[in-house]
Amino acid sequence: MKNYSGLLAAVWDRSGVAEPSAFALPPELELQALWFAGAFGRDFSDAAGNTVRIVQFGEWNRSAGPDFLHAAVEIAGERREGPIELDLRPADWEAHGHGADPAFEDTVLHVVFGDGGPKSFTRTLGHRDVPRVIIPRDLLEEALQHPRSETAIAKPGRCVHPLAAMPPVAVAHLLREAAEHRAARKAARFARIADAHGRDAALYQAVAETLGYRANALAMRLLSQRMPLSALREDPAHTEALLFGAAGFLSPDLHEKAPADTREHLRGLWETWWKARGQWESTHAIPWKAGGQRPANHPHRRVAALAAVVREWPKFRKLATSRPLDADALVKFLSKLDDPFWTKRYTLASAATAQPLALFGKAQAVELLANHLFPLALHEGEPFDCYLKLAAGARNEKVRRCAIRLFGSEDAAATWLKKAAHHQALLQIYRDFCLEDASDCADCPFPEQLGQWRS
């Protein structure tokens, strides 16, 4: 066996499995963000068996009413325009009172993520039946990239000995296959977003998610969807005010509570946002997480870094999409992004720091390359060896856990911890096997499959 996808198919052949494992849906806000990004694709079937194609995902509603306005769909070849409503389950339409609400009268599509519970109908106040699409579980799992468990125990697994017995060339081939498999999935996700909103918007969302890290990846994705790149590029000078306003970080009295040397800047941000807030402000707050973050990772600084990239968008886009991809030039460019206000501040209202702070650090640049830009470049024909030249960033907790689980220790895995592509490969193997195994390694078939792997 020499193909990673074949290995997965051999190990996790679900035929004969009578009952799928329990699956917890994420918050509705996260599902809305995935839908709007195009993560589930464009083509579906409704409950009546008609083909459904999303022509235009519409605009995210910023107040009460259906989730997305001014959408366009084709149902059985007939084009319909109007709102789209997303709910966790079919019964939520009535449970939330949509059927009695005139605001939902023109809804053209009801999208749900499960079909359990009693039979229910999607009808408007005028007794019109609204077509319903149920997102299949496999599409949902693919978009979420969520295994059954978030963490496997950080102790050596049974695969330590088979991996140690494999010649380095075989291990290198396994990791290359796993990295290419992961890259292909990431490129497919990028392609779906680009198909829904355009290549620049997909790239913009990729930068936002990277800056969000794990804690605020969803929040930054929501921000990039609510404040689109196209609007920011109309007047780059207003980028910071629009992003911070849409993020919910500005208020009319913020400058009064801030240090004296920040007040003029903050007042200017508010005055710009105040004029635009009617168009962009949302009643649905973005779920930011500030607790437990290093000061340099505070959401304010991450939004400031996104604003800095947008202001230099033509240069960034050229570097990010050049072929061959020049990783060193991109890292250098991002590392030199600067802002006179944010060079010495952690938050909007904090005092100045003694030392300057990097706005877009090298570690974040490497993450952007490994998670988004190189997968796209490989999809577009870039040789894998170019990816292998990218040195890995700092080992995060997940990578360290992978090393211990698969190789016994970080020292034993040292050869495979130097390249960003190998980090990605370890994370993919860990996700596909360690997190999918519910037996604490005892019944995982991966160690036995390794014996069949050929270089």
N, C-alpha and C positions, 0 to 999 in steps of 0.2 A: 504494500500500500504506500503510495507516494503523494497522495492528494489530501489536503487538510479537510476539504469539504467531504470527500469520501470517508475519511476517518470519522467525522461527525455523524454521517449517515449510518455507518456501521455500528457506532456506539449507541446512538440515541434513536434507533429505529422504533418509532412509537406504535407500529402496528401491533395489535393484540392488547394494547393498553385500554382497559375498559372505561376508566374514568380519569379525565384530566385532573391535575392537581389544582387545589384552590388557588384562585387568582384575585388579588386585591386591587381594585381600581385606584389609580391616583386621584388627587383632587381634580374637580371639574375644570378648574382654571388651567391646570397643566394639559388636560385633554384638549381644551380650546386652543391652547398655544400650538400643540402638535397638529391639530386639524388645520389651523390657519396657515401653518408653515407648509402644508402639503405632505406631511410625514406619512399619511395613509394613502397617498396617491390621489388620482382624480376620478377613477372609474369604479363604479359599484353596481349593485343590483338592489332594487327596493324590495319591500316585503311581498309585493305582487309579482315579482320576477322581471320587472322592467329594467332596462339598462339605464343607469344614471351616470352622467358625466358632469363634473364641476367645470364650468367654463370660466367663471370668475368667483373667487372665494369671498369677494365683497369687502366690506369695511367693518372692523371690530366696533361693535356698539359700545359707546362710552357711558351710557345711562341705562334706565330701565327698558325692558322690551327684549326682543330676540337678540341672540348673541352676535349675529353678523348681518349687516344691512347691505342692500344694493348688490346682492349676489346674483349670479346667473347660472342656471343648470339646464341640462338637456335630459328629459325623461322620456324614454321610448322615442327619441328623435325630436320631441317637441321642446322648444326653448321656453323657459319660464324665468322671470326675474322677480326678485323679492328677498325677504329675510331667510336666514337659516338658523334653526335653533338646535343646540346640542344639549343632551341630557344623559345622565349615567344610564338610566333604564327607561323602557317605554312608558311605564306607569307614571314617570315623573311629569309628563305633560299635564296630566290631570291633577296630580298631587301638588304641582306648583301653580295651578290655576290658569295655565295658558289657554285652555279651552274656553274660558269665560272672559278672557282679556282681549278687548278690541285691538290692542297693539300687535297681537299675533295673527290677526285675520288674514294677512297677505303672505304668511309663511309658505315658502315653496318646498322646504325639505326639513325633516326631523331626523337628526342623526343621534343614534344611541350606541352604547358600548356593552350591552348585555341584553339577553332576551328571557331572563328568568321571571318568575312571579306570575300572577294571574294575567289572563288575556286583557289587553288594553287597546284603546284606539286613539289615534291622533286626529282630532276633529276641532275645527275652529268654532268660534261663537256663531258663525253663520252655517254651521253643520257641514262644512267642506272638509273632505278627507285630505290630509296632508301626507304625501309619500314619506315613507320611513326607511332609512338605511341603517342597518346594523353592522357596525365595524367588526369583522371577524376577529377572533382571538389571536390568530397567527399574525395578522396585520398589527394588532395592538401590541403584542409582545415584541415584534420586530421594531416598531417605532420607539417603544419604551426601553428596549435593550435591558430589560429587567429579568434576572434569573429568579428562581424560586426563593433563594436566600441571598441576603446581601453580604454575608460574611461567612467564610469557612474558618475553622479553627486554625490559628497560625502555628501549626506544628508540622514537622515533616510528614509527607504522605507516602503511600506505598509506591508512588512513581519515582521516588528518589533513586532506588537501586536500578530499575530499568534505564533511567536516564543516565546514570553514572556508567552503566555498562555500554552505552551506545558510543560509537566513535564520534568525535567532535563534528565531523562533516555531516553525520546524520542528524545530530542535534541542530546544527546550523540550518539544514534543510527543513526540519520541522518548524523551527522558529520563523524561517522565511515564509513558509506556506501559511503559518498562522497570522503573520503580519500582513501578508497580501490579502488573506481572507478578511481580516479586520478592515483593511484599507478599502476593499471593494464595498463593504457594507457602508462605510462612512461616505464613500463617493456616491453611492446610490441615494443616500439620504440627502446629500448636497444637491444632487440632480433633481430630486423631487421638489425641494424648496425653490431651486432655480426655475423649474418648470412652472411653479405656481406664481412666483413673484419676480423672476428675473435673476440673472447671475450676480449682479451687484448687490441685490438685497440678500441673497444667500451668503455672499461673502461677508456682508455687514453683520448678519446674524451670527456667523461663525466667530467673528472677532468678539462680539458681545458675549457669547457663551464662554469663550476662552477666558475673558476677563472676569467672568462671574465665578470662576473656580467651581468647586462642588457645591458650596453653600448657596451661592447666588446665581448659578447657571440659569435656572428657570426665571428668576427675576430679571436678569439681563436680557434673556430671550424675549420676555414680555415687553420690556422697554424698547427693544429694537423693532418689535412688531407694532407697538403703539405709536412710536415716533419714527416713521420710515425714513430711510436714507434719502429718498427723493425729495422729501420736504426739507431736510436739513441742507441739502446741496443747493437749494434755491437761494439761501443767504448764509454761507458758512460762518459769518461773524456772529450769528445768533445760535450757533450749534450748542454751546454750553448751556445757555439759558433754556432752550427748548428741551434738551435732554434732562436737565435737573428738574425742570418744571414737570415734565411728563413722568419722571420718576417719583414725584411727590415730595421732593426735598426742599422746595422753596415755599416761603410764607411771607406775608407783608411786613412782619416785624422781625424777621430773621436778622437783618442787619443791625437792629437795635440791641440785640443780645450778644453780638459778636465783638471780637477785639477791634479797637479803633482803626487799625490799619487794614481791616477787611471790609469795612462798612460800605465804602464807595463801590467796591466790586460787587458786593451782594445786592446793594440797592439797584445797580445796573441790571443784574440778572433778573431781579423781580420785575422791574419796569418793562423789560422785554417780554418776559413770560406773561405778565398781566395782560398785555395786548393780544397775546396769542392763545391764552388759556381756554377761551370759549370754544376754540376749534379742537384742541388737543386734550383737555383735562378729562379724566375718567373718574366715575364714581366708584370704580372697582380698584381698590388699592393693590399695588404690587407688593407681594410678600417678601420684603427685604429681610435679611438676617445679618445683624451687625454683631451680635454676641459671639464670643469665642473666636473672633477674627484677630489676626495680627493687625496693628494700626495701619500698616502699609496696604493691607487688603480691605480696608473699610470700603463699603459700597460707594461712598462719595468719590474716593480716588479711582475706583474702577470706572465710574461714569465719566470722570474727568479724562481718563485715558481713552475711552471710546470717543469722546469729543475731539481729542487731539488727533486720533486717526482719521476721523471724518474730515477735519479741516485740511488734512493732507491727502485726501482720498485719491486723486489722480496718480500721485506718486506711489502710494501704497498699492493700488490696484495693479499698476504696471509691474511692480516687483512680485506681487502675489500670484499673478497669472502668467508671468514670463516662462518660456520653455526654452532651454532647461531652467528649472527653478533654482535661483541663486540664493541658497539658504543664508549664507554669510552676509550678503548684501541686505537681505530682509531683516535679519537680526540687528545688524548695525543701524539700519534706518529706524526701526521701532525703539531701539535702546536710546536713540538720540532725540526722540520726541520730547518736547519741552513745553512748559506753560509758566509764565511769570508768577501766577498765583499758586499753582499746585506744586511747584518745585520745593516749597518748604511748608506744606500744610497737609495734614492728614484728613481733615474734614472741612466743610464749608465754614464752620464757626470756630475752628481751633486756632490757637496761637501759632506763630511761626516756629519751625524747628531750627535747631542750630546748624544742621547739616542738610545739604540738598538731597532730595529723594528722587529716585528713578520713577518716571511716570509709567512706562511700559518696560518692565524688566526683561532680562534675557531669558529667564525661566518661562515667562508667559509667551515670549516669542517662539521658543522651542515647542511649547505645548500647542500653539497655533499651527506650527508647521507639521507636527506629528499627527495631530488629530484632524486637521482639515486640509491644509494646503498640499502636503505630499500625497494623501489619498486621492485628491483630485488630479494631481500631476500624474500619478501612476495610471489612473483611469484614462488619461489623455495621452498615454504612450511613453511617459518618462521611465527610464530604466530603473529597476529596483536598486541597483548599486548606488545610484545617486542618493536614494533614501538612506542607505546604509552609512553614508558619510556623515549624517547628522548625529552628532554626539548627544547622548542622553542628558536630560536635565537632572535636577536633584531627585533622589529616590523618595517618592512619597510612601505613605503607609501601605497603600495597596500593592505597590511594586515590591516592597520589602516582604509583605505577606506572601506574595507569589513566589519569591525566591526561596523562602523557607519551606513553603508547602511542596514545591516541585523539586528543589535541589538539596534541601536539608538545612541550608544556611545561606546567608548572604555571601560568605566567603566562597562557598562551593559554587555559587552562581556567578561569581565575579566576572568571568569571561563573557557572560551574557547580559551584563548590566551596564555596558559602556555605550550602547547605541540606542537611540530613540526607537528605532524599528523593533529592536529586541524587547524593549519595555512594552511596546504595544502588543507584541506577540505573547509575552508572558501574561499580560492582562487578559488577552483573548482566551488563552488556554485555561486560565484560572476561572474565567466566567463560564466557559463551555463545559467544564468538567467539575472543578472543585465546588462551584456554587450550584451546580445542577444535581450533585450527589447528596442524597439525604441520609446516607448511612455512615457519615463521618469517615469516609474513605474505604470502609470495609468492602463495599460492594461495587465501587466505581470500576468500570471496565477499562479505563484509560491505561493503567499499568500493563494489562495483558495486550492491549492493542499496540503498545510501543514495541513489543517484540516483533510485530509484523511490519514495522516501519522500515523502509529501505532508503538509503541515501541516493 
